[in-house]
Amino acid sequence: MANDQANTSDPLYDLVGTLYHALKQAAAAERHSADAQQSRDAELAALFQEVREQSLDLAARCKTLLARRLGTETDPAQARVEEASKQSFPASDAPAY
């Protein structure tokens, strides 16, 4: 059964995997950049910073697409309704004793 699942195409799984790896790459590039800065290698540090920025851009694109595919993308009109609902419910008010 595990073999059947491994051979099944799952675009959302692939998208999540790509997001994960983009974020891992960004974190690794940040560490590499710091190492290069400590070694006073500005050229290498700049390269790793560029890799980090590109990886974060890719991760942001993946997040946006994932939200759209999962139907969790926030509609601006819906966001205003939700904000108004939060403001009309004074959950943080102290109880009246």
N, C-alpha and C positions, 0 to 999 in steps of 0.2 A: 504494500500500500504506500509506503514512503517513497518508493521508486516512481509510482504513478504521479504523486504530488510534485516530485522533482522535475518531471517532464511536462508539467502543465504550464501553459503560458499564463502569466498573471501580470499584466501591465502595471497595476497599482503596486504590486510587490516590487517590480523593477524600478518604479519611480521612487518608492521609499528607500530602496537600496542605493539608488543614485544620490538621493538627498543625504543619506548617511555618509556615503563616501566623500561627497563634496565637503561636508562639515568636518570629517576626519582630516581631509587634505588641507583645509583651511587651518585647522589647529596645528597640524604638523608643520606647515609652512611658517606659521607664526613662531614656533619653537626654533625652526631652522634660521629664520631671520634674526632672532635674538642671539643665537649662537654666532652668526656671521657678524653681527654688530659687536659682540664681545671680542671677536678676532680682528676687529677693525677692517672688515672687508665690506665696504659700502656697496660695491657693485653686486655682490652676492646677496647682501641683505635686501637691496632694492628688488632683485629678482624674486626672492621669496615673498616679499610684500606684494608684488604683482600677482604671484600665484595665489596668495591668500585672498586678495581682493576678487580675483576671477572666480575662485572657488565659492566665496560668499555670494557673489552675484548668481552663480549657477544654483546654489542652494536656495536662494530667494525665489528664483524662477520655479524650482521644483516645488517649494512650499505653496506658491500661488496656484500652480497647476494641480497639485494634490488637493488643495482646498476646493478648487472648482470641481474636480472629479468626484469628491466626496459630498459635494453639495453643502459645504460649510462656509462658503464664501459669503461674507456679510454684505447684504444689500444696503446702500447708504440710507434709504428710506426706513428699512427695518432697524438699522442701528439707531436712528433718531427715535423710533417708537420705543425701543428697548431702553434708551437713555431716559426718556420721559417717564417710563414705568419705574425705573430705579429712583428717579427724583420724587415721584409722587408717593413712594412707599418709604416712610421715615424709619427704616429699620435701625438706624443708628441713634435715634432719639432715646434719651433716658426714660425709664418708666416713671409715670406720675404716681407718687406715693401719697 
